[in-house]
Amino acid sequence: MTIWRNWFKSETAGRANSEYDRARDLLAALDRGGLPLHPSRINEIARDLGLEVSRKAPLHETIERIRAALKRHDDY
């Protein structure tokens, strides 16, 4: 949980990051074992990337869609 808390603190402190930087930071925290405590933050990041996300969408699907959006962006 500490990793997730650290990510959240950096998330609120550095609003100047691009939407892609925020998404990368999120995925890095999750890959290190963090737990998403605020699904609305995940959805906000996905929407900032241009994804349409239902509030009822499963969180793991939204995270995978964020991964795919970053891959498309990085491959471009």
PDB file with SEQRES, HELIX, SHEET and CRYST1 records, atoms N, CA, C and O in Angstrom:
SEQRES   1 A   76  MET THR ILE TRP ARG ASN TRP PHE LYS SER GLU THR ALA          
SEQRES   2 A   76  GLY ARG ALA ASN SER GLU TYR ASP ARG ALA ARG ASP LEU          
SEQRES   3 A   76  LEU ALA ALA LEU ASP ARG GLY GLY LEU PRO LEU HIS PRO          
SEQRES   4 A   76  SER ARG ILE ASN GLU ILE ALA ARG ASP LEU GLY LEU GLU          
SEQRES   5 A   76  VAL SER ARG LYS ALA PRO LEU HIS GLU THR ILE GLU ARG          
SEQRES   6 A   76  ILE ARG ALA ALA LEU LYS ARG HIS ASP ASP TYR                  
HELIX    1 AA1 THR A    2  ALA A   13  1                                  12    
HELIX    2 AA2 GLU A   19  ASP A   31  1                                  13    
HELIX    3 AA3 PRO A   39  ASP A   48  1                                  10    
HELIX    4 AA4 LEU A   59  ASP A   75  1                                  17    
CRYST1    1.000    1.000    1.000  90.00  90.00  90.00 P 1           1          
ATOM      1  N   MET A   1       0.811  -1.185   0.000  1.00  0.00           N  
ATOM      2  CA  MET A   1       0.000   0.000   0.000  1.00  0.00           C  
ATOM      3  C   MET A   1       0.855   1.249   0.000  1.00  0.00           C  
ATOM      4  O   MET A   1       0.415   2.288  -0.492  1.00  0.00           O  
ATOM      5  N   THR A   2       2.039   1.182   0.525  1.00  0.00           N  
ATOM      6  CA  THR A   2       2.902   2.345   0.580  1.00  0.00           C  
ATOM      7  C   THR A   2       3.232   2.847  -0.815  1.00  0.00           C  
ATOM      8  O   THR A   2       3.249   4.055  -1.048  1.00  0.00           O  
ATOM      9  N   ILE A   3       3.493   1.947  -1.735  1.00  0.00           N  
ATOM     10  CA  ILE A   3       3.808   2.354  -3.105  1.00  0.00           C  
ATOM     11  C   ILE A   3       2.649   3.139  -3.680  1.00  0.00           C  
ATOM     12  O   ILE A   3       2.856   4.179  -4.304  1.00  0.00           O  
ATOM     13  N   TRP A   4       1.441   2.660  -3.481  1.00  0.00           N  
ATOM     14  CA  TRP A   4       0.270   3.358  -4.012  1.00  0.00           C  
ATOM     15  C   TRP A   4       0.140   4.737  -3.362  1.00  0.00           C  
ATOM     16  O   TRP A   4      -0.147   5.722  -4.043  1.00  0.00           O  
ATOM     17  N   ARG A   5       0.349   4.807  -2.059  1.00  0.00           N  
ATOM     18  CA  ARG A   5       0.260   6.085  -1.359  1.00  0.00           C  
ATOM     19  C   ARG A   5       1.305   7.062  -1.893  1.00  0.00           C  
ATOM     20  O   ARG A   5       1.011   8.241  -2.091  1.00  0.00           O  
ATOM     21  N   ASN A   6       2.527   6.571  -2.128  1.00  0.00           N  
ATOM     22  CA  ASN A   6       3.579   7.426  -2.677  1.00  0.00           C  
ATOM     23  C   ASN A   6       3.205   7.916  -4.067  1.00  0.00           C  
ATOM     24  O   ASN A   6       3.439   9.078  -4.401  1.00  0.00           O  
ATOM     25  N   TRP A   7       2.628   7.043  -4.877  1.00  0.00           N  
ATOM     26  CA  TRP A   7       2.201   7.463  -6.208  1.00  0.00           C  
ATOM     27  C   TRP A   7       1.127   8.530  -6.095  1.00  0.00           C  
ATOM     28  O   TRP A   7       1.158   9.521  -6.825  1.00  0.00           O  
ATOM     29  N   PHE A   8       0.182   8.340  -5.194  1.00  0.00           N  
ATOM     30  CA  PHE A   8      -0.910   9.291  -5.049  1.00  0.00           C  
ATOM     31  C   PHE A   8      -0.375  10.654  -4.607  1.00  0.00           C  
ATOM     32  O   PHE A   8      -0.836  11.685  -5.096  1.00  0.00           O  
ATOM     33  N   LYS A   9       0.588  10.668  -3.691  1.00  0.00           N  
ATOM     34  CA  LYS A   9       1.173  11.939  -3.246  1.00  0.00           C  
ATOM     35  C   LYS A   9       1.854  12.638  -4.406  1.00  0.00           C  
ATOM     36  O   LYS A   9       1.677  13.843  -4.591  1.00  0.00           O  
ATOM     37  N   SER A  10       2.628  11.905  -5.190  1.00  0.00           N  
ATOM     38  CA  SER A  10       3.304  12.525  -6.332  1.00  0.00           C  
ATOM     39  C   SER A  10       2.287  12.966  -7.375  1.00  0.00           C  
ATOM     40  O   SER A  10       2.505  13.945  -8.088  1.00  0.00           O  
ATOM     41  N   GLU A  11       1.188  12.250  -7.460  1.00  0.00           N  
ATOM     42  CA  GLU A  11       0.123  12.579  -8.406  1.00  0.00           C  
ATOM     43  C   GLU A  11      -0.503  13.924  -8.065  1.00  0.00           C  
ATOM     44  O   GLU A  11      -0.756  14.735  -8.955  1.00  0.00           O  
ATOM     45  N   THR A  12      -0.748  14.160  -6.808  1.00  0.00           N  
ATOM     46  CA  THR A  12      -1.399  15.403  -6.424  1.00  0.00           C  
ATOM     47  C   THR A  12      -0.410  16.558  -6.358  1.00  0.00           C  
ATOM     48  O   THR A  12      -0.805  17.715  -6.507  1.00  0.00           O  
ATOM     49  N   ALA A  13       0.852  16.270  -6.142  1.00  0.00           N  
ATOM     50  CA  ALA A  13       1.851  17.327  -6.031  1.00  0.00           C  
ATOM     51  C   ALA A  13       2.278  17.860  -7.397  1.00  0.00           C  
ATOM     52  O   ALA A  13       2.508  19.061  -7.538  1.00  0.00           O  
ATOM     53  N   GLY A  14       2.389  17.009  -8.386  1.00  0.00           N  
ATOM     54  CA  GLY A  14       2.923  17.429  -9.682  1.00  0.00           C  
ATOM     55  C   GLY A  14       1.888  17.430 -10.782  1.00  0.00           C  
ATOM     56  O   GLY A  14       1.907  16.555 -11.648  1.00  0.00           O  
ATOM     57  N   ARG A  15       1.006  18.370 -10.769  1.00  0.00           N  
ATOM     58  CA  ARG A  15      -0.059  18.425 -11.771  1.00  0.00           C  
ATOM     59  C   ARG A  15       0.458  18.822 -13.154  1.00  0.00           C  
ATOM     60  O   ARG A  15      -0.288  18.753 -14.131  1.00  0.00           O  
ATOM     61  N   ALA A  16       1.724  19.237 -13.250  1.00  0.00           N  
ATOM     62  CA  ALA A  16       2.261  19.680 -14.531  1.00  0.00           C  
ATOM     63  C   ALA A  16       2.581  18.501 -15.459  1.00  0.00           C  
ATOM     64  O   ALA A  16       2.853  18.709 -16.642  1.00  0.00           O  
ATOM     65  N   ASN A  17       2.554  17.289 -14.946  1.00  0.00           N  
ATOM     66  CA  ASN A  17       2.845  16.113 -15.770  1.00  0.00           C  
ATOM     67  C   ASN A  17       1.827  15.977 -16.881  1.00  0.00           C  
ATOM     68  O   ASN A  17       0.659  16.327 -16.712  1.00  0.00           O  
ATOM     69  N   SER A  18       2.271  15.467 -18.016  1.00  0.00           N  
ATOM     70  CA  SER A  18       1.340  15.201 -19.105  1.00  0.00           C  
ATOM     71  C   SER A  18       0.471  14.007 -18.743  1.00  0.00           C  
ATOM     72  O   SER A  18       0.779  13.255 -17.818  1.00  0.00           O  
ATOM     73  N   GLU A  19      -0.619  13.844 -19.483  1.00  0.00           N  
ATOM     74  CA  GLU A  19      -1.496  12.706 -19.221  1.00  0.00           C  
ATOM     75  C   GLU A  19      -0.760  11.380 -19.427  1.00  0.00           C  
ATOM     76  O   GLU A  19      -1.062  10.389 -18.762  1.00  0.00           O  
ATOM     77  N   TYR A  20       0.201  11.365 -20.344  1.00  0.00           N  
ATOM     78  CA  TYR A  20       0.957  10.135 -20.572  1.00  0.00           C  
ATOM     79  C   TYR A  20       1.932   9.869 -19.425  1.00  0.00           C  
ATOM     80  O   TYR A  20       2.143   8.717 -19.046  1.00  0.00           O  
ATOM     81  N   ASP A  21       2.521  10.916 -18.875  1.00  0.00           N  
ATOM     82  CA  ASP A  21       3.400  10.742 -17.715  1.00  0.00           C  
ATOM     83  C   ASP A  21       2.608  10.222 -16.516  1.00  0.00           C  
ATOM     84  O   ASP A  21       3.070   9.340 -15.793  1.00  0.00           O  
ATOM     85  N   ARG A  22       1.417  10.775 -16.315  1.00  0.00           N  
ATOM     86  CA  ARG A  22       0.567  10.317 -15.209  1.00  0.00           C  
ATOM     87  C   ARG A  22       0.212   8.844 -15.387  1.00  0.00           C  
ATOM     88  O   ARG A  22       0.223   8.080 -14.422  1.00  0.00           O  
ATOM     89  N   ALA A  23      -0.101   8.448 -16.612  1.00  0.00           N  
ATOM     90  CA  ALA A  23      -0.454   7.051 -16.881  1.00  0.00           C  
ATOM     91  C   ALA A  23       0.751   6.141 -16.647  1.00  0.00           C  
ATOM     92  O   ALA A  23       0.616   5.063 -16.069  1.00  0.00           O  
ATOM     93  N   ARG A  24       1.926   6.577 -17.095  1.00  0.00           N  
ATOM     94  CA  ARG A  24       3.138   5.775 -16.870  1.00  0.00           C  
ATOM     95  C   ARG A  24       3.424   5.616 -15.384  1.00  0.00           C  
ATOM     96  O   ARG A  24       3.771   4.529 -14.923  1.00  0.00           O  
ATOM     97  N   ASP A  25       3.276   6.712 -14.633  1.00  0.00           N  
ATOM     98  CA  ASP A  25       3.500   6.649 -13.180  1.00  0.00           C  
ATOM     99  C   ASP A  25       2.515   5.685 -12.516  1.00  0.00           C  
ATOM    100  O   ASP A  25       2.888   4.908 -11.637  1.00  0.00           O  
ATOM    101  N   LEU A  26       1.266   5.746 -12.944  1.00  0.00           N  
ATOM    102  CA  LEU A  26       0.249   4.843 -12.403  1.00  0.00           C  
ATOM    103  C   LEU A  26       0.622   3.389 -12.655  1.00  0.00           C  
ATOM    104  O   LEU A  26       0.615   2.570 -11.736  1.00  0.00           O  
ATOM    105  N   LEU A  27       0.950   3.072 -13.910  1.00  0.00           N  
ATOM    106  CA  LEU A  27       1.272   1.684 -14.249  1.00  0.00           C  
ATOM    107  C   LEU A  27       2.536   1.219 -13.541  1.00  0.00           C  
ATOM    108  O   LEU A  27       2.622   0.060 -13.133  1.00  0.00           O  
ATOM    109  N   ALA A  28       3.515   2.097 -13.388  1.00  0.00           N  
ATOM    110  CA  ALA A  28       4.737   1.729 -12.672  1.00  0.00           C  
ATOM    111  C   ALA A  28       4.411   1.389 -11.216  1.00  0.00           C  
ATOM    112  O   ALA A  28       4.937   0.419 -10.672  1.00  0.00           O  
ATOM    113  N   ALA A  29       3.547   2.182 -10.588  1.00  0.00           N  
ATOM    114  CA  ALA A  29       3.165   1.903  -9.200  1.00  0.00           C  
ATOM    115  C   ALA A  29       2.418   0.582  -9.096  1.00  0.00           C  
ATOM    116  O   ALA A  29       2.658  -0.199  -8.175  1.00  0.00           O  
ATOM    117  N   LEU A  30       1.518   0.331 -10.032  1.00  0.00           N  
ATOM    118  CA  LEU A  30       0.774  -0.930 -10.013  1.00  0.00           C  
ATOM    119  C   LEU A  30       1.692  -2.120 -10.257  1.00  0.00           C  
ATOM    120  O   LEU A  30       1.535  -3.168  -9.630  1.00  0.00           O  
ATOM    121  N   ASP A  31       2.654  -1.961 -11.170  1.00  0.00           N  
ATOM    122  CA  ASP A  31       3.579  -3.051 -11.472  1.00  0.00           C  
ATOM    123  C   ASP A  31       4.510  -3.356 -10.307  1.00  0.00           C  
ATOM    124  O   ASP A  31       5.015  -4.472 -10.186  1.00  0.00           O  
ATOM    125  N   ARG A  32       4.738  -2.360  -9.447  1.00  0.00           N  
ATOM    126  CA  ARG A  32       5.571  -2.585  -8.256  1.00  0.00           C  
ATOM    127  C   ARG A  32       4.772  -3.195  -7.118  1.00  0.00           C  
ATOM    128  O   ARG A  32       5.313  -3.442  -6.040  1.00  0.00           O  
ATOM    129  N   GLY A  33       3.477  -3.442  -7.352  1.00  0.00           N  
ATOM    130  CA  GLY A  33       2.672  -4.100  -6.338  1.00  0.00           C  
ATOM    131  C   GLY A  33       1.686  -3.198  -5.633  1.00  0.00           C  
ATOM    132  O   GLY A  33       1.059  -3.613  -4.659  1.00  0.00           O  
ATOM    133  N   GLY A  34       1.535  -1.979  -6.102  1.00  0.00           N  
ATOM    134  CA  GLY A  34       0.581  -1.070  -5.485  1.00  0.00           C  
ATOM    135  C   GLY A  34      -0.848  -1.505  -5.760  1.00  0.00           C  
ATOM    136  O   GLY A  34      -1.121  -2.211  -6.731  1.00  0.00           O  
ATOM    137  N   LEU A  35      -1.749  -1.077  -4.897  1.00  0.00           N  
ATOM    138  CA  LEU A  35      -3.164  -1.392  -5.051  1.00  0.00           C  
ATOM    139  C   LEU A  35      -3.929  -0.116  -5.376  1.00  0.00           C  
ATOM    140  O   LEU A  35      -3.763   0.892  -4.689  1.00  0.00           O  
ATOM    141  N   PRO A  36      -4.754  -0.141  -6.400  1.00  0.00           N  
ATOM    142  CA  PRO A  36      -5.538   1.059  -6.721  1.00  0.00           C  
ATOM    143  C   PRO A  36      -6.644   1.270  -5.697  1.00  0.00           C  
ATOM    144  O   PRO A  36      -7.549   0.445  -5.569  1.00  0.00           O  
ATOM    145  N   LEU A  37      -6.567   2.374  -4.975  1.00  0.00           N  
ATOM    146  CA  LEU A  37      -7.544   2.656  -3.937  1.00  0.00           C  
ATOM    147  C   LEU A  37      -8.641   3.600  -4.421  1.00  0.00           C  
ATOM    148  O   LEU A  37      -9.715   3.660  -3.821  1.00  0.00           O  
ATOM    149  N   HIS A  38      -8.384   4.324  -5.483  1.00  0.00           N  
ATOM    150  CA  HIS A  38      -9.326   5.308  -5.989  1.00  0.00           C  
ATOM    151  C   HIS A  38      -9.638   5.025  -7.462  1.00  0.00           C  
ATOM    152  O   HIS A  38      -8.970   5.560  -8.346  1.00  0.00           O  
ATOM    153  N   PRO A  39     -10.626   4.205  -7.728  1.00  0.00           N  
ATOM    154  CA  PRO A  39     -10.967   3.905  -9.125  1.00  0.00           C  
ATOM    155  C   PRO A  39     -11.280   5.154  -9.936  1.00  0.00           C  
ATOM    156  O   PRO A  39     -11.054   5.176 -11.146  1.00  0.00           O  
ATOM    157  N   SER A  40     -11.792   6.185  -9.293  1.00  0.00           N  
ATOM    158  CA  SER A  40     -12.103   7.408 -10.037  1.00  0.00           C  
ATOM    159  C   SER A  40     -10.832   8.048 -10.593  1.00  0.00           C  
ATOM    160  O   SER A  40     -10.874   8.665 -11.658  1.00  0.00           O  
ATOM    161  N   ARG A  41      -9.715   7.915  -9.902  1.00  0.00           N  
ATOM    162  CA  ARG A  41      -8.435   8.440 -10.411  1.00  0.00           C  
ATOM    163  C   ARG A  41      -8.001   7.667 -11.656  1.00  0.00           C  
ATOM    164  O   ARG A  41      -7.518   8.253 -12.625  1.00  0.00           O  
ATOM    165  N   ILE A  42      -8.177   6.366 -11.617  1.00  0.00           N  
ATOM    166  CA  ILE A  42      -7.827   5.537 -12.770  1.00  0.00           C  
ATOM    167  C   ILE A  42      -8.684   5.955 -13.960  1.00  0.00           C  
ATOM    168  O   ILE A  42      -8.175   6.133 -15.067  1.00  0.00           O  
ATOM    169  N   ASN A  43      -9.974   6.111 -13.732  1.00  0.00           N  
ATOM    170  CA  ASN A  43     -10.880   6.520 -14.805  1.00  0.00           C  
ATOM    171  C   ASN A  43     -10.530   7.905 -15.328  1.00  0.00           C  
ATOM    172  O   ASN A  43     -10.617   8.151 -16.531  1.00  0.00           O  
ATOM    173  N   GLU A  44     -10.135   8.813 -14.439  1.00  0.00           N  
ATOM    174  CA  GLU A  44      -9.748  10.168 -14.848  1.00  0.00           C  
ATOM    175  C   GLU A  44      -8.531  10.127 -15.769  1.00  0.00           C  
ATOM    176  O   GLU A  44      -8.489  10.820 -16.785  1.00  0.00           O  
ATOM    177  N   ILE A  45      -7.549   9.316 -15.410  1.00  0.00           N  
ATOM    178  CA  ILE A  45      -6.349   9.182 -16.238  1.00  0.00           C  
ATOM    179  C   ILE A  45      -6.720   8.605 -17.599  1.00  0.00           C  
ATOM    180  O   ILE A  45      -6.236   9.073 -18.630  1.00  0.00           O  
ATOM    181  N   ALA A  46      -7.580   7.589 -17.601  1.00  0.00           N  
ATOM    182  CA  ALA A  46      -8.011   6.985 -18.865  1.00  0.00           C  
ATOM    183  C   ALA A  46      -8.728   8.012 -19.734  1.00  0.00           C  
ATOM    184  O   ALA A  46      -8.490   8.077 -20.940  1.00  0.00           O  
ATOM    185  N   ARG A  47      -9.589   8.802 -19.140  1.00  0.00           N  
ATOM    186  CA  ARG A  47     -10.314   9.835 -19.905  1.00  0.00           C  
ATOM    187  C   ARG A  47      -9.357  10.899 -20.435  1.00  0.00           C  
ATOM    188  O   ARG A  47      -9.534  11.397 -21.547  1.00  0.00           O  
ATOM    189  N   ASP A  48      -8.345  11.248 -19.641  1.00  0.00           N  
ATOM    190  CA  ASP A  48      -7.348  12.221 -20.093  1.00  0.00           C  
ATOM    191  C   ASP A  48      -6.576  11.707 -21.302  1.00  0.00           C  
ATOM    192  O   ASP A  48      -6.074  12.495 -22.104  1.00  0.00           O  
ATOM    193  N   LEU A  49      -6.483  10.393 -21.431  1.00  0.00           N  
ATOM    194  CA  LEU A  49      -5.829   9.787 -22.595  1.00  0.00           C  
ATOM    195  C   LEU A  49      -6.776   9.698 -23.790  1.00  0.00           C  
ATOM    196  O   LEU A  49      -6.376   9.269 -24.873  1.00  0.00           O  
ATOM    197  N   GLY A  50      -8.017  10.100 -23.596  1.00  0.00           N  
ATOM    198  CA  GLY A  50      -8.988  10.073 -24.684  1.00  0.00           C  
ATOM    199  C   GLY A  50      -9.843   8.826 -24.722  1.00  0.00           C  
ATOM    200  O   GLY A  50     -10.568   8.604 -25.691  1.00  0.00           O  
ATOM    201  N   LEU A  51      -9.771   8.009 -23.687  1.00  0.00           N  
ATOM    202  CA  LEU A  51     -10.563   6.788 -23.638  1.00  0.00           C  
ATOM    203  C   LEU A  51     -11.938   7.072 -23.053  1.00  0.00           C  
ATOM    204  O   LEU A  51     -12.070   7.875 -22.129  1.00  0.00           O  
ATOM    205  N   GLU A  52     -12.940   6.427 -23.580  1.00  0.00           N  
ATOM    206  CA  GLU A  52     -14.267   6.505 -22.979  1.00  0.00           C  
ATOM    207  C   GLU A  52     -14.366   5.391 -21.946  1.00  0.00           C  
ATOM    208  O   GLU A  52     -14.138   4.222 -22.255  1.00  0.00           O  
ATOM    209  N   VAL A  53     -14.707   5.762 -20.724  1.00  0.00           N  
ATOM    210  CA  VAL A  53     -14.731   4.796 -19.629  1.00  0.00           C  
ATOM    211  C   VAL A  53     -16.039   4.918 -18.868  1.00  0.00           C  
ATOM    212  O   VAL A  53     -16.397   5.995 -18.392  1.00  0.00           O  
ATOM    213  N   SER A  54     -16.730   3.828 -18.760  1.00  0.00           N  
ATOM    214  CA  SER A  54     -17.940   3.785 -17.948  1.00  0.00           C  
ATOM    215  C   SER A  54     -17.557   3.672 -16.482  1.00  0.00           C  
ATOM    216  O   SER A  54     -16.556   3.042 -16.141  1.00  0.00           O  
ATOM    217  N   ARG A  55     -18.352   4.279 -15.622  1.00  0.00           N  
ATOM    218  CA  ARG A  55     -18.106   4.142 -14.180  1.00  0.00           C  
ATOM    219  C   ARG A  55     -18.297   2.700 -13.734  1.00  0.00           C  
ATOM    220  O   ARG A  55     -17.819   2.306 -12.670  1.00  0.00           O  
ATOM    221  N   LYS A  56     -18.994   1.916 -14.543  1.00  0.00           N  
ATOM    222  CA  LYS A  56     -19.248   0.514 -14.192  1.00  0.00           C  
ATOM    223  C   LYS A  56     -18.202  -0.443 -14.778  1.00  0.00           C  
ATOM    224  O   LYS A  56     -18.248  -1.648 -14.529  1.00  0.00           O  
ATOM    225  N   ALA A  57     -17.265   0.099 -15.554  1.00  0.00           N  
ATOM    226  CA  ALA A  57     -16.242  -0.745 -16.178  1.00  0.00           C  
ATOM    227  C   ALA A  57     -15.348  -1.362 -15.106  1.00  0.00           C  
ATOM    228  O   ALA A  57     -14.966  -0.678 -14.157  1.00  0.00           O  
ATOM    229  N   PRO A  58     -15.009  -2.643 -15.244  1.00  0.00           N  
ATOM    230  CA  PRO A  58     -14.087  -3.267 -14.290  1.00  0.00           C  
ATOM    231  C   PRO A  58     -12.729  -2.558 -14.314  1.00  0.00           C  
ATOM    232  O   PRO A  58     -12.216  -2.220 -15.380  1.00  0.00           O  
ATOM    233  N   LEU A  59     -12.169  -2.343 -13.154  1.00  0.00           N  
ATOM    234  CA  LEU A  59     -10.928  -1.594 -13.029  1.00  0.00           C  
ATOM    235  C   LEU A  59      -9.788  -2.239 -13.815  1.00  0.00           C  
ATOM    236  O   LEU A  59      -9.004  -1.540 -14.456  1.00  0.00           O  
ATOM    237  N   HIS A  60      -9.693  -3.572 -13.770  1.00  0.00           N  
ATOM    238  CA  HIS A  60      -8.596  -4.237 -14.478  1.00  0.00           C  
ATOM    239  C   HIS A  60      -8.699  -4.018 -15.988  1.00  0.00           C  
ATOM    240  O   HIS A  60      -7.675  -3.944 -16.666  1.00  0.00           O  
ATOM    241  N   GLU A  61      -9.904  -3.915 -16.518  1.00  0.00           N  
ATOM    242  CA  GLU A  61     -10.061  -3.649 -17.951  1.00  0.00           C  
ATOM    243  C   GLU A  61      -9.616  -2.232 -18.289  1.00  0.00           C  
ATOM    244  O   GLU A  61      -8.981  -2.010 -19.320  1.00  0.00           O  
ATOM    245  N   THR A  62      -9.939  -1.295 -17.446  1.00  0.00           N  
ATOM    246  CA  THR A  62      -9.524   0.093 -17.667  1.00  0.00           C  
ATOM    247  C   THR A  62      -8.006   0.204 -17.622  1.00  0.00           C  
ATOM    248  O   THR A  62      -7.411   0.918 -18.429  1.00  0.00           O  
ATOM    249  N   ILE A  63      -7.387  -0.489 -16.698  1.00  0.00           N  
ATOM    250  CA  ILE A  63      -5.923  -0.463 -16.603  1.00  0.00           C  
ATOM    251  C   ILE A  63      -5.304  -1.048 -17.864  1.00  0.00           C  
ATOM    252  O   ILE A  63      -4.326  -0.505 -18.378  1.00  0.00           O  
ATOM    253  N   GLU A  64      -5.850  -2.133 -18.366  1.00  0.00           N  
ATOM    254  CA  GLU A  64      -5.323  -2.723 -19.603  1.00  0.00           C  
ATOM    255  C   GLU A  64      -5.534  -1.791 -20.800  1.00  0.00           C  
ATOM    256  O   GLU A  64      -4.695  -1.735 -21.699  1.00  0.00           O  
ATOM    257  N   ARG A  65      -6.635  -1.073 -20.812  1.00  0.00           N  
ATOM    258  CA  ARG A  65      -6.865  -0.099 -21.889  1.00  0.00           C  
ATOM    259  C   ARG A  65      -5.867   1.047 -21.803  1.00  0.00           C  
ATOM    260  O   ARG A  65      -5.429   1.562 -22.832  1.00  0.00           O  
ATOM    261  N   ILE A  66      -5.504   1.451 -20.596  1.00  0.00           N  
ATOM    262  CA  ILE A  66      -4.477   2.482 -20.419  1.00  0.00           C  
ATOM    263  C   ILE A  66      -3.141   1.969 -20.944  1.00  0.00           C  
ATOM    264  O   ILE A  66      -2.424   2.692 -21.636  1.00  0.00           O  
ATOM    265  N   ARG A  67      -2.805   0.715 -20.614  1.00  0.00           N  
ATOM    266  CA  ARG A  67      -1.560   0.120 -21.119  1.00  0.00           C  
ATOM    267  C   ARG A  67      -1.531   0.134 -22.647  1.00  0.00           C  
ATOM    268  O   ARG A  67      -0.518   0.480 -23.254  1.00  0.00           O  
ATOM    269  N   ALA A  68      -2.648  -0.243 -23.256  1.00  0.00           N  
ATOM    270  CA  ALA A  68      -2.721  -0.277 -24.722  1.00  0.00           C  
ATOM    271  C   ALA A  68      -2.591   1.131 -25.314  1.00  0.00           C  
ATOM    272  O   ALA A  68      -1.935   1.314 -26.339  1.00  0.00           O  
ATOM    273  N   ALA A  69      -3.209   2.114 -24.678  1.00  0.00           N  
ATOM    274  CA  ALA A  69      -3.116   3.492 -25.170  1.00  0.00           C  
ATOM    275  C   ALA A  69      -1.684   3.994 -25.087  1.00  0.00           C  
ATOM    276  O   ALA A  69      -1.214   4.667 -26.004  1.00  0.00           O  
ATOM    277  N   LEU A  70      -0.986   3.679 -24.009  1.00  0.00           N  
ATOM    278  CA  LEU A  70       0.415   4.080 -23.889  1.00  0.00           C  
ATOM    279  C   LEU A  70       1.284   3.391 -24.928  1.00  0.00           C  
ATOM    280  O   LEU A  70       2.184   4.007 -25.499  1.00  0.00           O  
ATOM    281  N   LYS A  71       1.015   2.121 -25.172  1.00  0.00           N  
ATOM    282  CA  LYS A  71       1.788   1.392 -26.191  1.00  0.00           C  
ATOM    283  C   LYS A  71       1.583   2.027 -27.560  1.00  0.00           C  
ATOM    284  O   LYS A  71       2.540   2.225 -28.308  1.00  0.00           O  
ATOM    285  N   ARG A  72       0.328   2.347 -27.887  1.00  0.00           N  
ATOM    286  CA  ARG A  72       0.068   3.012 -29.163  1.00  0.00           C  
ATOM    287  C   ARG A  72       0.784   4.352 -29.249  1.00  0.00           C  
ATOM    288  O   ARG A  72       1.350   4.697 -30.287  1.00  0.00           O  
ATOM    289  N   HIS A  73       0.757   5.098 -28.166  1.00  0.00           N  
ATOM    290  CA  HIS A  73       1.406   6.404 -28.144  1.00  0.00           C  
ATOM    291  C   HIS A  73       2.914   6.267 -28.297  1.00  0.00           C  
ATOM    292  O   HIS A  73       3.533   7.002 -29.067  1.00  0.00           O  
ATOM    293  N   ASP A  74       3.510   5.320 -27.561  1.00  0.00           N  
ATOM    294  CA  ASP A  74       4.956   5.146 -27.602  1.00  0.00           C  
ATOM    295  C   ASP A  74       5.422   4.574 -28.931  1.00  0.00           C  
ATOM    296  O   ASP A  74       6.533   4.866 -29.373  1.00  0.00           O  
ATOM    297  N   ASP A  75       4.590   3.765 -29.573  1.00  0.00           N  
ATOM    298  CA  ASP A  75       4.955   3.187 -30.874  1.00  0.00           C  
ATOM    299  C   ASP A  75       4.818   4.192 -32.002  1.00  0.00           C  
ATOM    300  O   ASP A  75       5.407   4.026 -33.071  1.00  0.00           O  
ATOM    301  N   TYR A  76       4.031   5.244 -31.757  1.00  0.00           N  
ATOM    302  CA  TYR A  76       3.783   6.239 -32.787  1.00  0.00           C  
ATOM    303  C   TYR A  76       4.978   7.105 -32.910  1.00  0.00           C  
ATOM    304  O   TYR A  76       4.993   8.024 -33.728  1.00  0.00           O  
TER     305      TYR A  76                                                      
END                                                                             
